[in-house]
Amino acid sequence: MKFKERYLSNQIPFEDIDIYIQEWGESDEPCTLREYLGLNEEEEDVWISDSDEALMELLDKQKK
């Protein structure tokens, strides 16, 4: 399960994104970080352009 799916279903706190980033960096995964985290392009843009907090706010709007 990707970071986004687990976060949206309240299985992990947002701060766990750092663990996923580290795991991706140490893995042989051929996918991009965005794909590894399960983010779409808009979410990635907000994260890169603004901040972790902006991404968290965007994801929080999608929570079940």
CHARMM-style PDB file with segment names, atoms N, HN, CA, C and O in Angstrom:
ATOM      1  N   MET     1       0.850  -1.176   0.000  1.00  0.00      PROA
ATOM      2  CA  MET     1       0.000   0.000   0.000  1.00  0.00      PROA
ATOM      3  C   MET     1       0.898   1.242   0.000  1.00  0.00      PROA
ATOM      4  O   MET     1       1.897   1.301   0.716  1.00  0.00      PROA
ATOM      5  N   LYS     2       0.534   2.203  -0.791  1.00  0.00      PROA
ATOM      6  HN  LYS     2      -0.278   2.156  -1.373  1.00  0.00      PROA
ATOM      7  CA  LYS     2       1.318   3.439  -0.926  1.00  0.00      PROA
ATOM      8  C   LYS     2       1.091   4.370   0.274  1.00  0.00      PROA
ATOM      9  O   LYS     2       0.126   4.223   1.024  1.00  0.00      PROA
ATOM     10  N   PHE     3       2.003   5.323   0.426  1.00  0.00      PROA
ATOM     11  HN  PHE     3       2.786   5.442  -0.183  1.00  0.00      PROA
ATOM     12  CA  PHE     3       1.881   6.299   1.520  1.00  0.00      PROA
ATOM     13  C   PHE     3       0.518   6.983   1.508  1.00  0.00      PROA
ATOM     14  O   PHE     3      -0.156   7.053   2.535  1.00  0.00      PROA
ATOM     15  N   LYS     4       0.114   7.491   0.337  1.00  0.00      PROA
ATOM     16  HN  LYS     4       0.661   7.435  -0.498  1.00  0.00      PROA
ATOM     17  CA  LYS     4      -1.133   8.255   0.245  1.00  0.00      PROA
ATOM     18  C   LYS     4      -2.326   7.420   0.694  1.00  0.00      PROA
ATOM     19  O   LYS     4      -3.167   7.906   1.450  1.00  0.00      PROA
ATOM     20  N   GLU     5      -2.412   6.183   0.245  1.00  0.00      PROA
ATOM     21  HN  GLU     5      -1.728   5.788  -0.369  1.00  0.00      PROA
ATOM     22  CA  GLU     5      -3.531   5.310   0.625  1.00  0.00      PROA
ATOM     23  C   GLU     5      -3.562   5.094   2.135  1.00  0.00      PROA
ATOM     24  O   GLU     5      -4.619   5.179   2.761  1.00  0.00      PROA
ATOM     25  N   ARG     6      -2.411   4.820   2.707  1.00  0.00      PROA
ATOM     26  HN  ARG     6      -1.552   4.752   2.199  1.00  0.00      PROA
ATOM     27  CA  ARG     6      -2.345   4.563   4.155  1.00  0.00      PROA
ATOM     28  C   ARG     6      -2.660   5.827   4.950  1.00  0.00      PROA
ATOM     29  O   ARG     6      -3.336   5.764   5.976  1.00  0.00      PROA
ATOM     30  N   TYR     7      -2.170   6.977   4.478  1.00  0.00      PROA
ATOM     31  HN  TYR     7      -1.620   7.028   3.644  1.00  0.00      PROA
ATOM     32  CA  TYR     7      -2.448   8.236   5.182  1.00  0.00      PROA
ATOM     33  C   TYR     7      -3.933   8.576   5.114  1.00  0.00      PROA
ATOM     34  O   TYR     7      -4.532   8.948   6.122  1.00  0.00      PROA
ATOM     35  N   LEU     8      -4.522   8.453   3.940  1.00  0.00      PROA
ATOM     36  HN  LEU     8      -4.035   8.150   3.121  1.00  0.00      PROA
ATOM     37  CA  LEU     8      -5.938   8.799   3.776  1.00  0.00      PROA
ATOM     38  C   LEU     8      -6.858   7.884   4.573  1.00  0.00      PROA
ATOM     39  O   LEU     8      -7.962   8.282   4.942  1.00  0.00      PROA
ATOM     40  N   SER     9      -6.412   6.668   4.838  1.00  0.00      PROA
ATOM     41  HN  SER     9      -5.515   6.344   4.537  1.00  0.00      PROA
ATOM     42  CA  SER     9      -7.232   5.747   5.630  1.00  0.00      PROA
ATOM     43  C   SER     9      -6.838   5.773   7.116  1.00  0.00      PROA
ATOM     44  O   SER     9      -7.199   4.881   7.884  1.00  0.00      PROA
ATOM     45  N   ASN    10      -6.092   6.810   7.497  1.00  0.00      PROA
ATOM     46  HN  ASN    10      -5.799   7.534   6.873  1.00  0.00      PROA
ATOM     47  CA  ASN    10      -5.705   7.045   8.896  1.00  0.00      PROA
ATOM     48  C   ASN    10      -4.879   5.917   9.505  1.00  0.00      PROA
ATOM     49  O   ASN    10      -4.937   5.690  10.714  1.00  0.00      PROA
ATOM     50  N   GLN    11      -4.115   5.213   8.683  1.00  0.00      PROA
ATOM     51  HN  GLN    11      -4.068   5.397   7.701  1.00  0.00      PROA
ATOM     52  CA  GLN    11      -3.264   4.140   9.199  1.00  0.00      PROA
ATOM     53  C   GLN    11      -1.907   4.657   9.668  1.00  0.00      PROA
ATOM     54  O   GLN    11      -1.254   4.026  10.499  1.00  0.00      PROA
ATOM     55  N   ILE    12      -1.484   5.801   9.138  1.00  0.00      PROA
ATOM     56  HN  ILE    12      -2.014   6.314   8.463  1.00  0.00      PROA
ATOM     57  CA  ILE    12      -0.178   6.367   9.491  1.00  0.00      PROA
ATOM     58  C   ILE    12      -0.292   7.883   9.604  1.00  0.00      PROA
ATOM     59  O   ILE    12      -1.174   8.483   8.989  1.00  0.00      PROA
ATOM     60  N   PRO    13       0.597   8.514  10.390  1.00  0.00      PROA
ATOM     61  CA  PRO    13       0.626   9.979  10.440  1.00  0.00      PROA
ATOM     62  C   PRO    13       1.341  10.532   9.207  1.00  0.00      PROA
ATOM     63  O   PRO    13       2.102   9.821   8.551  1.00  0.00      PROA
ATOM     64  N   PHE    14       1.094  11.786   8.905  1.00  0.00      PROA
ATOM     65  HN  PHE    14       0.475  12.364   9.438  1.00  0.00      PROA
ATOM     66  CA  PHE    14       1.722  12.400   7.729  1.00  0.00      PROA
ATOM     67  C   PHE    14       3.246  12.340   7.803  1.00  0.00      PROA
ATOM     68  O   PHE    14       3.912  12.182   6.781  1.00  0.00      PROA
ATOM     69  N   GLU    15       3.793  12.464   9.001  1.00  0.00      PROA
ATOM     70  HN  GLU    15       3.251  12.592   9.832  1.00  0.00      PROA
ATOM     71  CA  GLU    15       5.243  12.482   9.173  1.00  0.00      PROA
ATOM     72  C   GLU    15       5.915  11.221   8.642  1.00  0.00      PROA
ATOM     73  O   GLU    15       7.115  11.231   8.368  1.00  0.00      PROA
ATOM     74  N   ASP    16       5.157  10.135   8.492  1.00  0.00      PROA
ATOM     75  HN  ASP    16       4.182  10.127   8.714  1.00  0.00      PROA
ATOM     76  CA  ASP    16       5.720   8.889   7.962  1.00  0.00      PROA
ATOM     77  C   ASP    16       6.140   9.018   6.503  1.00  0.00      PROA
ATOM     78  O   ASP    16       6.776   8.115   5.960  1.00  0.00      PROA
ATOM     79  N   ILE    17       5.791  10.126   5.866  1.00  0.00      PROA
ATOM     80  HN  ILE    17       5.274  10.860   6.307  1.00  0.00      PROA
ATOM     81  CA  ILE    17       6.235  10.345   4.485  1.00  0.00      PROA
ATOM     82  C   ILE    17       7.759  10.277   4.418  1.00  0.00      PROA
ATOM     83  O   ILE    17       8.318   9.824   3.419  1.00  0.00      PROA
ATOM     84  N   ASP    18       8.433  10.726   5.480  1.00  0.00      PROA
ATOM     85  HN  ASP    18       7.979  11.094   6.291  1.00  0.00      PROA
ATOM     86  CA  ASP    18       9.900  10.690   5.511  1.00  0.00      PROA
ATOM     87  C   ASP    18      10.430   9.257   5.450  1.00  0.00      PROA
ATOM     88  O   ASP    18      11.457   9.001   4.821  1.00  0.00      PROA
ATOM     89  N   ILE    19       9.738   8.331   6.095  1.00  0.00      PROA
ATOM     90  HN  ILE    19       8.904   8.539   6.606  1.00  0.00      PROA
ATOM     91  CA  ILE    19      10.131   6.920   6.067  1.00  0.00      PROA
ATOM     92  C   ILE    19       9.999   6.381   4.642  1.00  0.00      PROA
ATOM     93  O   ILE    19      10.877   5.667   4.156  1.00  0.00      PROA
ATOM     94  N   TYR    20       8.898   6.728   3.982  1.00  0.00      PROA
ATOM     95  HN  TYR    20       8.185   7.308   4.377  1.00  0.00      PROA
ATOM     96  CA  TYR    20       8.680   6.275   2.603  1.00  0.00      PROA
ATOM     97  C   TYR    20       9.744   6.849   1.665  1.00  0.00      PROA
ATOM     98  O   TYR    20      10.238   6.152   0.779  1.00  0.00      PROA
ATOM     99  N   ILE    21      10.092   8.113   1.864  1.00  0.00      PROA
ATOM    100  HN  ILE    21       9.691   8.680   2.585  1.00  0.00      PROA
ATOM    101  CA  ILE    21      11.118   8.739   1.028  1.00  0.00      PROA
ATOM    102  C   ILE    21      12.450   8.017   1.215  1.00  0.00      PROA
ATOM    103  O   ILE    21      13.151   7.743   0.240  1.00  0.00      PROA
ATOM    104  N   GLN    22      12.795   7.715   2.445  1.00  0.00      PROA
ATOM    105  HN  GLN    22      12.226   7.937   3.236  1.00  0.00      PROA
ATOM    106  CA  GLN    22      14.047   7.007   2.726  1.00  0.00      PROA
ATOM    107  C   GLN    22      14.020   5.607   2.114  1.00  0.00      PROA
ATOM    108  O   GLN    22      14.998   5.180   1.501  1.00  0.00      PROA
ATOM    109  N   GLU    23      12.896   4.888   2.278  1.00  0.00      PROA
ATOM    110  HN  GLU    23      12.102   5.235   2.776  1.00  0.00      PROA
ATOM    111  CA  GLU    23      12.789   3.539   1.709  1.00  0.00      PROA
ATOM    112  C   GLU    23      12.941   3.577   0.195  1.00  0.00      PROA
ATOM    113  O   GLU    23      13.618   2.725  -0.380  1.00  0.00      PROA
ATOM    114  N   TRP    24      12.318   4.560  -0.460  1.00  0.00      PROA
ATOM    115  HN  TRP    24      11.768   5.253   0.007  1.00  0.00      PROA
ATOM    116  CA  TRP    24      12.413   4.692  -1.918  1.00  0.00      PROA
ATOM    117  C   TRP    24      13.869   4.940  -2.320  1.00  0.00      PROA
ATOM    118  O   TRP    24      14.366   4.348  -3.279  1.00  0.00      PROA
ATOM    119  N   GLY    25      14.542   5.815  -1.584  1.00  0.00      PROA
ATOM    120  HN  GLY    25      14.139   6.297  -0.805  1.00  0.00      PROA
ATOM    121  CA  GLY    25      15.929   6.139  -1.890  1.00  0.00      PROA
ATOM    122  C   GLY    25      16.869   4.956  -1.759  1.00  0.00      PROA
ATOM    123  O   GLY    25      17.893   4.892  -2.438  1.00  0.00      PROA
ATOM    124  N   GLU    26      16.524   4.024  -0.891  1.00  0.00      PROA
ATOM    125  HN  GLU    26      15.692   4.076  -0.339  1.00  0.00      PROA
ATOM    126  CA  GLU    26      17.368   2.852  -0.650  1.00  0.00      PROA
ATOM    127  C   GLU    26      16.936   1.636  -1.468  1.00  0.00      PROA
ATOM    128  O   GLU    26      17.586   0.591  -1.425  1.00  0.00      PROA
ATOM    129  N   SER    27      15.837   1.776  -2.214  1.00  0.00      PROA
ATOM    130  HN  SER    27      15.309   2.625  -2.249  1.00  0.00      PROA
ATOM    131  CA  SER    27      15.310   0.632  -2.961  1.00  0.00      PROA
ATOM    132  C   SER    27      15.784   0.649  -4.409  1.00  0.00      PROA
ATOM    133  O   SER    27      16.395   1.612  -4.874  1.00  0.00      PROA
ATOM    134  N   ASP    28      15.489  -0.428  -5.098  1.00  0.00      PROA
ATOM    135  HN  ASP    28      14.993  -1.210  -4.720  1.00  0.00      PROA
ATOM    136  CA  ASP    28      15.797  -0.540  -6.523  1.00  0.00      PROA
ATOM    137  C   ASP    28      14.548  -0.284  -7.365  1.00  0.00      PROA
ATOM    138  O   ASP    28      14.511  -0.632  -8.545  1.00  0.00      PROA
ATOM    139  N   GLU    29      13.531   0.321  -6.763  1.00  0.00      PROA
ATOM    140  HN  GLU    29      13.561   0.603  -5.804  1.00  0.00      PROA
ATOM    141  CA  GLU    29      12.270   0.583  -7.461  1.00  0.00      PROA
ATOM    142  C   GLU    29      12.530   1.434  -8.704  1.00  0.00      PROA
ATOM    143  O   GLU    29      13.229   2.445  -8.628  1.00  0.00      PROA
ATOM    144  N   PRO    30      11.975   1.032  -9.843  1.00  0.00      PROA
ATOM    145  CA  PRO    30      12.167   1.803 -11.068  1.00  0.00      PROA
ATOM    146  C   PRO    30      11.213   2.999 -11.184  1.00  0.00      PROA
ATOM    147  O   PRO    30      11.326   3.794 -12.117  1.00  0.00      PROA
ATOM    148  N   CYS    31      10.279   3.127 -10.240  1.00  0.00      PROA
ATOM    149  HN  CYS    31      10.187   2.482  -9.481  1.00  0.00      PROA
ATOM    150  CA  CYS    31       9.282   4.200 -10.314  1.00  0.00      PROA
ATOM    151  C   CYS    31       9.827   5.511  -9.731  1.00  0.00      PROA
ATOM    152  O   CYS    31      10.843   5.531  -9.036  1.00  0.00      PROA
ATOM    153  N   THR    32       9.125   6.592 -10.034  1.00  0.00      PROA
ATOM    154  HN  THR    32       8.300   6.576 -10.598  1.00  0.00      PROA
ATOM    155  CA  THR    32       9.488   7.897  -9.471  1.00  0.00      PROA
ATOM    156  C   THR    32       9.042   7.965  -8.012  1.00  0.00      PROA
ATOM    157  O   THR    32       8.243   7.143  -7.563  1.00  0.00      PROA
ATOM    158  N   LEU    33       9.553   8.934  -7.287  1.00  0.00      PROA
ATOM    159  HN  LEU    33      10.202   9.602  -7.652  1.00  0.00      PROA
ATOM    160  CA  LEU    33       9.131   9.121  -5.897  1.00  0.00      PROA
ATOM    161  C   LEU    33       7.635   9.397  -5.840  1.00  0.00      PROA
ATOM    162  O   LEU    33       6.940   8.878  -4.967  1.00  0.00      PROA
ATOM    163  N   ARG    34       7.135  10.210  -6.766  1.00  0.00      PROA
ATOM    164  HN  ARG    34       7.699  10.632  -7.476  1.00  0.00      PROA
ATOM    165  CA  ARG    34       5.698  10.511  -6.802  1.00  0.00      PROA
ATOM    166  C   ARG    34       4.884   9.230  -6.915  1.00  0.00      PROA
ATOM    167  O   ARG    34       3.903   9.049  -6.194  1.00  0.00      PROA
ATOM    168  N   GLU    35       5.282   8.353  -7.807  1.00  0.00      PROA
ATOM    169  HN  GLU    35       6.079   8.500  -8.393  1.00  0.00      PROA
ATOM    170  CA  GLU    35       4.573   7.081  -7.987  1.00  0.00      PROA
ATOM    171  C   GLU    35       4.702   6.207  -6.744  1.00  0.00      PROA
ATOM    172  O   GLU    35       3.739   5.563  -6.327  1.00  0.00      PROA
ATOM    173  N   TYR    36       5.887   6.187  -6.158  1.00  0.00      PROA
ATOM    174  HN  TYR    36       6.669   6.710  -6.497  1.00  0.00      PROA
ATOM    175  CA  TYR    36       6.127   5.375  -4.967  1.00  0.00      PROA
ATOM    176  C   TYR    36       5.227   5.824  -3.805  1.00  0.00      PROA
ATOM    177  O   TYR    36       4.727   5.003  -3.035  1.00  0.00      PROA
ATOM    178  N   LEU    37       5.036   7.129  -3.701  1.00  0.00      PROA
ATOM    179  HN  LEU    37       5.442   7.795  -4.327  1.00  0.00      PROA
ATOM    180  CA  LEU    37       4.189   7.661  -2.625  1.00  0.00      PROA
ATOM    181  C   LEU    37       2.704   7.559  -2.954  1.00  0.00      PROA
ATOM    182  O   LEU    37       1.865   7.643  -2.057  1.00  0.00      PROA
ATOM    183  N   GLY    38       2.367   7.377  -4.236  1.00  0.00      PROA
ATOM    184  HN  GLY    38       3.048   7.309  -4.965  1.00  0.00      PROA
ATOM    185  CA  GLY    38       0.979   7.294  -4.647  1.00  0.00      PROA
ATOM    186  C   GLY    38       0.343   8.646  -4.902  1.00  0.00      PROA
ATOM    187  O   GLY    38      -0.882   8.764  -4.901  1.00  0.00      PROA
ATOM    188  N   LEU    39       1.162   9.673  -5.120  1.00  0.00      PROA
ATOM    189  HN  LEU    39       2.158   9.577  -5.120  1.00  0.00      PROA
ATOM    190  CA  LEU    39       0.660  11.024  -5.351  1.00  0.00      PROA
ATOM    191  C   LEU    39       0.345  11.241  -6.829  1.00  0.00      PROA
ATOM    192  O   LEU    39       0.945  10.616  -7.703  1.00  0.00      PROA
ATOM    193  N   ASN    40      -0.608  12.139  -7.093  1.00  0.00      PROA
ATOM    194  HN  ASN    40      -1.096  12.646  -6.383  1.00  0.00      PROA
ATOM    195  CA  ASN    40      -0.849  12.540  -8.484  1.00  0.00      PROA
ATOM    196  C   ASN    40       0.009  13.775  -8.780  1.00  0.00      PROA
ATOM    197  O   ASN    40       0.693  14.291  -7.896  1.00  0.00      PROA
ATOM    198  N   GLU    41      -0.037  14.240 -10.027  1.00  0.00      PROA
ATOM    199  HN  GLU    41      -0.593  13.821 -10.745  1.00  0.00      PROA
ATOM    200  CA  GLU    41       0.834  15.359 -10.421  1.00  0.00      PROA
ATOM    201  C   GLU    41       0.528  16.636  -9.655  1.00  0.00      PROA
ATOM    202  O   GLU    41       1.446  17.361  -9.271  1.00  0.00      PROA
ATOM    203  N   GLU    42      -0.742  16.920  -9.429  1.00  0.00      PROA
ATOM    204  HN  GLU    42      -1.487  16.331  -9.740  1.00  0.00      PROA
ATOM    205  CA  GLU    42      -1.123  18.134  -8.689  1.00  0.00      PROA
ATOM    206  C   GLU    42      -0.561  18.095  -7.272  1.00  0.00      PROA
ATOM    207  O   GLU    42      -0.024  19.088  -6.780  1.00  0.00      PROA
ATOM    208  N   GLU    43      -0.689  16.947  -6.624  1.00  0.00      PROA
ATOM    209  HN  GLU    43      -1.126  16.140  -7.023  1.00  0.00      PROA
ATOM    210  CA  GLU    43      -0.183  16.811  -5.253  1.00  0.00      PROA
ATOM    211  C   GLU    43       1.331  16.963  -5.214  1.00  0.00      PROA
ATOM    212  O   GLU    43       1.874  17.601  -4.312  1.00  0.00      PROA
ATOM    213  N   GLU    44       2.005  16.378  -6.189  1.00  0.00      PROA
ATOM    214  HN  GLU    44       1.564  15.860  -6.921  1.00  0.00      PROA
ATOM    215  CA  GLU    44       3.459  16.518  -6.254  1.00  0.00      PROA
ATOM    216  C   GLU    44       3.853  17.976  -6.457  1.00  0.00      PROA
ATOM    217  O   GLU    44       4.788  18.457  -5.817  1.00  0.00      PROA
ATOM    218  N   ASP    45       3.155  18.681  -7.335  1.00  0.00      PROA
ATOM    219  HN  ASP    45       2.395  18.290  -7.855  1.00  0.00      PROA
ATOM    220  CA  ASP    45       3.456  20.090  -7.598  1.00  0.00      PROA
ATOM    221  C   ASP    45       3.295  20.940  -6.346  1.00  0.00      PROA
ATOM    222  O   ASP    45       4.144  21.780  -6.049  1.00  0.00      PROA
ATOM    223  N   VAL    46       2.208  20.723  -5.611  1.00  0.00      PROA
ATOM    224  HN  VAL    46       1.519  20.040  -5.852  1.00  0.00      PROA
ATOM    225  CA  VAL    46       1.965  21.474  -4.374  1.00  0.00      PROA
ATOM    226  C   VAL    46       3.073  21.185  -3.368  1.00  0.00      PROA
ATOM    227  O   VAL    46       3.567  22.094  -2.700  1.00  0.00      PROA
ATOM    228  N   TRP    47       3.453  19.943  -3.267  1.00  0.00      PROA
ATOM    229  HN  TRP    47       3.052  19.205  -3.809  1.00  0.00      PROA
ATOM    230  CA  TRP    47       4.490  19.527  -2.320  1.00  0.00      PROA
ATOM    231  C   TRP    47       5.823  20.187  -2.657  1.00  0.00      PROA
ATOM    232  O   TRP    47       6.500  20.714  -1.775  1.00  0.00      PROA
ATOM    233  N   ILE    48       6.198  20.158  -3.940  1.00  0.00      PROA
ATOM    234  HN  ILE    48       5.648  19.730  -4.657  1.00  0.00      PROA
ATOM    235  CA  ILE    48       7.479  20.725  -4.360  1.00  0.00      PROA
ATOM    236  C   ILE    48       7.448  22.256  -4.319  1.00  0.00      PROA
ATOM    237  O   ILE    48       8.395  22.884  -3.845  1.00  0.00      PROA
ATOM    238  N   SER    49       6.373  22.849  -4.807  1.00  0.00      PROA
ATOM    239  HN  SER    49       5.604  22.339  -5.192  1.00  0.00      PROA
ATOM    240  CA  SER    49       6.275  24.300  -4.908  1.00  0.00      PROA
ATOM    241  C   SER    49       6.047  24.976  -3.556  1.00  0.00      PROA
ATOM    242  O   SER    49       6.567  26.062  -3.302  1.00  0.00      PROA
ATOM    243  N   ASP    50       5.275  24.333  -2.701  1.00  0.00      PROA
ATOM    244  HN  ASP    50       4.852  23.450  -2.908  1.00  0.00      PROA
ATOM    245  CA  ASP    50       4.900  24.954  -1.440  1.00  0.00      PROA
ATOM    246  C   ASP    50       5.616  24.327  -0.252  1.00  0.00      PROA
ATOM    247  O   ASP    50       6.650  24.827   0.191  1.00  0.00      PROA
ATOM    248  N   SER    51       5.059  23.220   0.267  1.00  0.00      PROA
ATOM    249  HN  SER    51       4.219  22.814  -0.093  1.00  0.00      PROA
ATOM    250  CA  SER    51       5.647  22.634   1.474  1.00  0.00      PROA
ATOM    251  C   SER    51       4.982  21.316   1.824  1.00  0.00      PROA
ATOM    252  O   SER    51       3.981  20.924   1.224  1.00  0.00      PROA
ATOM    253  N   ASP    52       5.563  20.638   2.811  1.00  0.00      PROA
ATOM    254  HN  ASP    52       6.376  20.956   3.298  1.00  0.00      PROA
ATOM    255  CA  ASP    52       4.940  19.432   3.350  1.00  0.00      PROA
ATOM    256  C   ASP    52       3.551  19.756   3.890  1.00  0.00      PROA
ATOM    257  O   ASP    52       2.603  18.993   3.704  1.00  0.00      PROA
ATOM    258  N   GLU    53       3.449  20.903   4.561  1.00  0.00      PROA
ATOM    259  HN  GLU    53       4.220  21.523   4.711  1.00  0.00      PROA
ATOM    260  CA  GLU    53       2.175  21.297   5.161  1.00  0.00      PROA
ATOM    261  C   GLU    53       1.096  21.500   4.098  1.00  0.00      PROA
ATOM    262  O   GLU    53      -0.061  21.137   4.308  1.00  0.00      PROA
ATOM    263  N   ALA    54       1.473  22.075   2.966  1.00  0.00      PROA
ATOM    264  HN  ALA    54       2.413  22.370   2.795  1.00  0.00      PROA
ATOM    265  CA  ALA    54       0.516  22.292   1.877  1.00  0.00      PROA
ATOM    266  C   ALA    54       0.034  20.957   1.317  1.00  0.00      PROA
ATOM    267  O   ALA    54      -1.147  20.800   1.007  1.00  0.00      PROA
ATOM    268  N   LEU    55       0.949  19.994   1.188  1.00  0.00      PROA
ATOM    269  HN  LEU    55       1.908  20.121   1.440  1.00  0.00      PROA
ATOM    270  CA  LEU    55       0.556  18.663   0.724  1.00  0.00      PROA
ATOM    271  C   LEU    55      -0.366  18.009   1.738  1.00  0.00      PROA
ATOM    272  O   LEU    55      -1.372  17.409   1.360  1.00  0.00      PROA
ATOM    273  N   MET    56      -0.043  18.115   3.010  1.00  0.00      PROA
ATOM    274  HN  MET    56       0.775  18.602   3.317  1.00  0.00      PROA
ATOM    275  CA  MET    56      -0.886  17.521   4.044  1.00  0.00      PROA
ATOM    276  C   MET    56      -2.291  18.117   4.007  1.00  0.00      PROA
ATOM    277  O   MET    56      -3.272  17.384   4.132  1.00  0.00      PROA
ATOM    278  N   GLU    57      -2.401  19.415   3.838  1.00  0.00      PROA
ATOM    279  HN  GLU    57      -1.604  20.011   3.736  1.00  0.00      PROA
ATOM    280  CA  GLU    57      -3.717  20.061   3.748  1.00  0.00      PROA
ATOM    281  C   GLU    57      -4.493  19.547   2.541  1.00  0.00      PROA
ATOM    282  O   GLU    57      -5.692  19.285   2.636  1.00  0.00      PROA
ATOM    283  N   LEU    58      -3.821  19.405   1.419  1.00  0.00      PROA
ATOM    284  HN  LEU    58      -2.847  19.618   1.341  1.00  0.00      PROA
ATOM    285  CA  LEU    58      -4.465  18.914   0.206  1.00  0.00      PROA
ATOM    286  C   LEU    58      -4.962  17.482   0.401  1.00  0.00      PROA
ATOM    287  O   LEU    58      -6.074  17.148  -0.007  1.00  0.00      PROA
ATOM    288  N   LEU    59      -4.142  16.642   1.019  1.00  0.00      PROA
ATOM    289  HN  LEU    59      -3.239  16.913   1.350  1.00  0.00      PROA
ATOM    290  CA  LEU    59      -4.547  15.271   1.269  1.00  0.00      PROA
ATOM    291  C   LEU    59      -5.661  15.180   2.316  1.00  0.00      PROA
ATOM    292  O   LEU    59      -6.555  14.341   2.210  1.00  0.00      PROA
ATOM    293  N   ASP    60      -5.598  16.049   3.325  1.00  0.00      PROA
ATOM    294  HN  ASP    60      -4.872  16.730   3.412  1.00  0.00      PROA
ATOM    295  CA  ASP    60      -6.626  16.034   4.363  1.00  0.00      PROA
ATOM    296  C   ASP    60      -8.017  16.292   3.791  1.00  0.00      PROA
ATOM    297  O   ASP    60      -9.008  15.801   4.331  1.00  0.00      PROA
ATOM    298  N   LYS    61      -8.099  17.046   2.717  1.00  0.00      PROA
ATOM    299  HN  LYS    61      -7.294  17.445   2.278  1.00  0.00      PROA
ATOM    300  CA  LYS    61      -9.388  17.314   2.061  1.00  0.00      PROA
ATOM    301  C   LYS    61      -9.968  16.053   1.433  1.00  0.00      PROA
ATOM    302  O   LYS    61     -11.165  15.994   1.151  1.00  0.00      PROA
ATOM    303  N   GLN    62      -9.123  15.040   1.211  1.00  0.00      PROA
ATOM    304  HN  GLN    62      -8.151  15.088   1.440  1.00  0.00      PROA
ATOM    305  CA  GLN    62      -9.561  13.795   0.587  1.00  0.00      PROA
ATOM    306  C   GLN    62      -9.847  12.684   1.579  1.00  0.00      PROA
ATOM    307  O   GLN    62     -10.305  11.608   1.195  1.00  0.00      PROA
ATOM    308  N   LYS    63      -9.578  12.940   2.862  1.00  0.00      PROA
ATOM    309  HN  LYS    63      -9.206  13.814   3.174  1.00  0.00      PROA
ATOM    310  CA  LYS    63      -9.725  11.888   3.874  1.00  0.00      PROA
ATOM    311  C   LYS    63     -11.165  11.413   3.964  1.00  0.00      PROA
ATOM    312  O   LYS    63     -12.113  12.175   3.778  1.00  0.00      PROA
ATOM    313  N   LYS    64     -11.291  10.126   4.256  1.00  0.00      PROA
ATOM    314  HN  LYS    64     -10.521   9.507   4.407  1.00  0.00      PROA
ATOM    315  CA  LYS    64     -12.605   9.473   4.368  1.00  0.00      PROA
ATOM    316  C   LYS    64     -13.265   9.802   5.693  1.00  0.00      PROA
ATOM    317  OT1 LYS    64     -14.375   9.341   5.962  1.00  0.00      PROA
TER     318      LYS     64
END
